[in-house]
Amino acid sequence: MTNEEFCKAHIGERVLFKGKDIGAYVAGYLDKKYIILGFDNFDGCISTFTPRVCTYVKIYKSYRFAKLKYLEVVTH
């Protein structure tokens, strides 16, 4: 699955990072390298993006990049 496909399938869903719940949601993706994680608080290390990235990022209070191989969608 590509980053784009993963993002489109799970945008806004909660994810685990390396098996841990860090309070992250799928917020977008950056080319073929990273998934953008969004946080409802300021736990992420990024506060804003350039307009190129903002066109496909769901709005959160802070963000962080992660590789797809480290993410797992939380199932209820």
C-alpha positions as CSV (number, residue, x, y, z in Angstrom):
1,M,0.0,0.0,0.0
2,T,1.4,3.4,-0.9
3,N,1.3,6.4,1.4
4,E,-1.4,8.0,-0.7
5,E,-3.6,4.9,-0.6
6,F,-3.1,4.6,3.2
7,C,-3.9,8.2,3.7
8,K,-7.1,8.1,1.6
9,A,-8.3,4.9,3.3
10,H,-7.6,6.1,6.9
11,I,-7.6,9.9,7.0
12,G,-8.7,11.1,10.5
13,E,-8.4,7.6,12.1
14,R,-6.3,7.0,15.2
15,V,-3.0,5.1,14.7
16,L,-0.4,3.5,16.9
17,F,3.2,4.4,16.3
18,K,5.6,1.5,16.8
19,G,2.8,-0.3,18.8
20,K,2.3,2.6,21.2
21,D,-0.7,5.0,21.5
22,I,0.8,8.5,21.2
23,G,-2.5,10.2,20.5
24,A,-1.9,10.5,16.7
25,Y,-4.3,10.5,13.8
26,V,-3.7,10.2,10.1
27,A,-3.6,13.7,8.8
28,G,-2.0,13.5,5.4
29,Y,1.0,12.3,3.5
30,L,4.2,13.8,2.0
31,D,5.1,12.3,-1.3
32,K,6.4,8.7,-1.1
33,K,8.3,9.2,2.1
34,Y,6.1,10.0,5.1
35,I,2.6,9.9,6.6
36,I,1.7,13.1,8.4
37,L,0.3,12.4,11.9
38,G,-1.9,15.0,13.5
39,F,-2.4,15.7,17.2
40,D,-5.3,17.4,19.1
41,N,-2.7,18.9,21.5
42,F,0.9,20.2,21.0
43,D,2.7,16.8,21.3
44,G,3.7,17.0,17.7
45,C,6.9,18.9,16.8
46,I,5.5,20.7,13.8
47,S,2.9,23.5,14.1
48,T,2.3,24.6,10.5
49,F,3.1,23.6,6.9
50,T,3.8,25.4,3.6
51,P,0.8,25.9,1.3
52,R,1.9,22.9,-0.9
53,V,1.5,20.5,2.0
54,C,-1.6,22.2,3.5
55,T,-3.7,21.3,0.4
56,Y,-4.1,17.7,1.6
57,V,-3.6,17.8,5.4
58,K,-6.4,17.5,7.8
59,I,-6.3,20.4,10.4
60,Y,-4.9,19.5,13.9
61,K,-3.0,21.5,16.5
62,S,0.4,19.9,15.8
63,Y,2.0,17.4,13.5
64,R,4.8,14.8,13.1
65,F,6.1,12.7,10.3
66,A,6.2,8.9,10.4
67,K,7.1,6.1,8.0
68,L,4.2,3.9,7.1
69,K,5.9,0.7,8.3
70,Y,5.7,2.0,11.9
71,L,2.0,2.7,11.9
72,E,-1.0,0.5,12.8
73,V,-4.6,1.7,12.6
74,V,-6.5,1.4,15.9
75,T,-9.5,-1.0,15.6
76,H,-12.3,-0.8,18.1
